[in-house]
């Protein structure tokens, strides 16, 4: 698998950006070897002078080669996985619909409101698989707990994935699952143009300053948020992060269609008098 992402990783090392200007600057090294794979594609070298040039002036020379190398190699991995590994069960109707909506989406930031137990992780990992193989995109998965950082990687074992979590660091893989708390302190290690898509698990946390700092850093990336509870306890609306709701499948939908068990609630009346208990409203 070494022929898949080192090319993009090398490009990331090639790019040097200045934080105080809007224009991206690239320092071109004397020789860049770009190995290509696939029928009829020969190994090429891109020779450049050791001067500073704009990103647009080198993209024409190397972007096509990079996409060929990444896409062909990734497709070989996916084909191998589909024949050698266990096949996942087919997507449910609402999962397939959500996946198609994500593929067709042409906006900047959308929220998927899907109830607990309806398989949010399965949906977005299928999208990641498609986005990486078909679009040659680099994808960042953001989570706020360790178990959530590791959970989607169980669905992506056949693909190169990196982790940003505590002592663990990613190394240019096309799929990175990151703890928000770890990544926010490592943003300077990343090219802000290196991430194409951001998937946010438990997206009701997205309005927090740490999340918004990451979104601003990777401001060109398309964002998809997944949550079962789109209402925050502090009253801050998610409209500050997401522009629209892409789909909504709530608990009632899951019960009515047989995907979730019916709710059986029981109220217990206690003989306690709380009338004399003093309390204060939050913020008062």
C-alpha positions in Angstrom: 0.0 0.0 0.0 3.0 2.3 0.1 2.3 3.6 -3.4 -1.0 5.2 -2.4 -0.5 8.1 -0.1 3.2 9.0 0.0 2.7 11.0 -3.2 0.1 13.2 -1.5 2.3 13.1 1.6 5.2 14.4 -0.4 3.0 17.2 -1.8 2.1 18.2 1.7 5.8 18.5 2.5 6.3 20.5 -0.7 3.7 23.1 0.2 4.8 25.9 2.5 2.1 28.4 3.5 2.4 31.8 5.2 -0.1 32.4 8.0 -0.2 36.1 7.5 -1.1 36.2 3.9 -4.0 34.7 1.9 -1.9 33.5 -1.0 -0.5 30.0 -0.7 3.2 29.7 -1.4 5.0 26.7 -2.7 8.7 26.0 -2.5 9.6 23.7 -5.4 12.4 21.3 -4.8 14.8 20.6 -7.7 13.4 17.1 -8.4 10.1 15.5 -7.5 9.7 11.8 -8.5 6.0 10.8 -8.9 5.6 7.0 -9.3 2.5 6.1 -11.3 0.8 2.7 -11.5 -1.7 1.3 -13.9 -1.7 0.1 -17.5 -0.1 2.4 -20.0 1.2 4.8 -17.4 4.9 5.3 -17.2 7.0 6.6 -14.3 7.6 10.3 -14.6 9.7 12.9 -13.0 8.7 16.5 -12.6 11.7 18.8 -12.7 11.5 22.3 -11.2 13.8 25.0 -10.2 14.4 25.7 -6.6 12.5 29.0 -6.6 9.3 30.0 -5.0 6.3 29.8 -7.2 2.5 29.9 -6.9 0.5 26.8 -6.2 -1.4 27.1 -9.4 1.7 27.1 -11.6 2.8 23.6 -10.4 -0.7 22.0 -10.1 -0.9 21.5 -13.9 2.4 19.6 -13.8 1.8 17.2 -11.0 -1.9 17.1 -10.0 -2.9 14.8 -12.8 -0.1 12.4 -11.9 -1.0 12.5 -8.2 -4.6 11.7 -8.9 -3.7 8.8 -11.2 -1.4 7.3 -8.6 -3.7 7.6 -5.7 -6.9 6.5 -7.5 -5.5 3.5 -9.2 -3.8 2.2 -6.0 -6.9 2.8 -3.9 -9.1 1.0 -6.3 -6.8 -2.0 -6.2 -7.1 -2.1 -2.4 -10.9 -1.8 -2.5 -11.1 -4.6 -5.1 -8.9 -6.8 -3.0 -10.9 -6.1 0.1 -14.2 -6.9 -1.7 -13.0 -10.3 -2.7 -10.9 -11.3 0.3 -12.7 -9.8 3.2 -16.1 -10.3 4.7 -18.8 -8.3 3.0 -20.9 -5.9 5.1 -24.6 -6.3 5.1 -26.5 -4.1 2.6 -27.5 -0.6 3.6 -31.0 -0.1 4.9 -33.3 2.1 2.8 -32.7 5.3 4.9 -29.0 4.6 5.0 -28.8 4.3 1.2 -30.8 7.5 0.8 -28.6 9.4 3.2 -25.5 8.2 1.4 -26.8 9.3 -1.9 -27.8 12.7 -0.5 -24.2 13.1 0.7 -22.8 12.1 -2.7 -25.0 14.7 -4.4 -24.4 17.5 -1.9 -22.8 20.5 -3.4 -22.9 22.9 -0.4 -20.4 23.6 2.3 -21.8 22.2 5.6 -24.8 19.9 6.2 -26.2 18.1 9.2 -27.6 14.6 9.3 -30.1 14.1 12.2 -30.3 10.4 12.7 -31.5 8.6 15.9 -29.3 6.5 18.1 -29.3 2.9 16.9 -29.9 3.6 13.2 -26.3 3.2 12.1 -24.8 6.6 11.6 -21.3 5.3 11.6 -22.1 2.8 8.9 -23.4 5.6 6.7 -20.5 7.9 6.9 -17.9 5.2 6.6 -19.5 4.1 3.4 -19.3 7.7 2.2 -15.7 7.9 3.2 -14.9 4.8 1.2 -16.5 6.3 -1.9 -15.0 9.8 -1.3 -11.5 8.5 -1.0 -11.6 6.0 -3.9 -13.7 8.0 -6.4 -12.7 11.6 -5.6 -9.2 11.1 -4.3 -10.1 13.1 -1.2 -8.5 13.2 2.1 -11.0 12.8 4.9 -10.9 13.9 8.6 -13.2 12.3 11.1 -13.7 14.4 14.3 -14.9 12.9 17.6 -14.7 14.0 21.2 -14.1 10.6 23.0 -11.5 7.9 22.5 -13.9 5.1 21.7 -15.6 7.2 19.1 -12.2 8.0 17.5 -11.5 4.3 17.1 -15.0 3.1 16.3 -15.2 4.1 12.5 -11.8 2.5 11.8 -13.5 -0.9 12.5 -15.4 -0.3 9.2 -12.3 0.9 7.3 -9.7 -1.8 8.2 -8.9 -2.4 4.5 -8.0 1.2 3.9 -4.9 3.3 5.1 -6.1 5.2 8.2 -4.3 7.4 10.7 -5.1 8.5 14.3 -4.6 11.8 16.1 -5.2 10.8 19.7 -2.8 11.5 22.6 0.6 10.0 21.7 -0.7 8.6 18.4 0.0 10.8 15.3 -1.2 10.4 11.7 1.3 10.2 8.9 -0.3 11.5 5.7 -3.0 8.8 5.4 -6.0 9.7 3.3 -8.3 8.9 6.2 -7.6 10.4 9.7 -9.7 9.8 12.7 -8.9 12.5 15.3 -9.8 13.5 18.8 -10.8 17.2 18.8 -8.8 17.8 21.9 -5.6 16.4 20.4 -6.0 17.8 16.9 -6.7 21.4 17.9 -3.2 21.6 19.4 -1.6 20.1 16.3 -3.1 22.2 13.5 0.2 23.9 12.7 1.5 20.5 11.6 -1.1 20.3 8.8 -1.4 22.1 5.5 -4.8 23.8 5.7 -5.6 22.7 2.2 -4.8 19.0 2.8 -8.3 18.0 4.1 -11.1 17.8 1.6 -13.9 16.5 3.7 -14.7 16.6 7.5 -17.0 14.1 9.1 -18.2 15.2 12.6 -19.5 12.5 14.9 -21.8 13.6 17.8 -22.1 16.9 15.8 -24.2 18.7 18.5 -20.8 19.5 20.0 -19.7 21.3 16.8 -20.6 24.8 18.1 -17.9 24.6 20.7 -14.8 26.9 20.2 -12.4 23.9 19.7 -14.4 22.5 16.8 -14.9 25.9 15.2 -11.2 26.5 15.3 -10.6 23.3 13.3 -13.3 24.2 10.8 -11.8 27.6 10.3 -8.4 26.2 9.8 -9.6 23.7 7.1 -12.0 26.3 5.8 -12.2 24.8 2.3 -13.3 21.3 3.5 -16.9 20.2 3.1 -18.4 19.3 6.4 -21.0 16.6 7.3 -22.3 16.4 10.8 -24.0 13.3 12.4 -26.1 13.5 15.6 -29.1 12.1 17.2 -29.6 15.2 19.4 -29.4 18.4 17.3 -30.5 20.6 20.2 -27.8 21.8 22.6 -28.3 22.2 26.3 -26.7 25.7 26.3 -29.2 27.0 23.6 -26.5 27.7 21.0 -27.8 26.8 17.6 -26.0 24.6 15.2 -26.7 27.1 12.4 -23.3 28.7 13.4 -21.6 25.6 11.9 -24.1 23.9 9.5 -26.0 25.6 6.7 -28.7 23.1 6.2 -30.2 19.8 7.5 -29.5 17.1 4.9 -31.8 14.4 6.3 -33.8 13.5 9.5 -34.7 10.0 10.7 -35.8 10.2 14.3 -36.6 7.6 16.9 -40.3 7.4 15.9 -39.2 6.7 12.4 -37.0 3.9 13.6 -39.8 2.3 15.7 -42.4 2.6 13.0 -40.2 0.9 10.5 -39.1 -1.9 12.8 -35.5 -0.8 13.2 -35.8 0.2 16.9 -37.7 -1.3 19.8 -40.9 0.4 21.1 -40.4 2.5 24.2 -42.0 1.3 27.4 -42.0 4.1 30.0 -42.9 3.8 33.6 -43.4 6.7 36.0 -42.5 6.3 39.7 -44.1 8.7 42.2 -42.1 9.3 45.3 -43.3 10.8 48.6 -40.7 13.5 48.8 -41.5 17.2 49.2 -38.9 19.3 47.4 -40.9 22.6 47.9 -38.3 23.9 50.4 -35.2 23.1 48.3 -33.5 26.2 47.1 -32.0 26.4 43.7 -30.6 28.9 41.2 -31.0 29.2 37.5 -27.8 28.6 35.4 -25.9 31.9 35.0 -27.8 33.6 37.8 
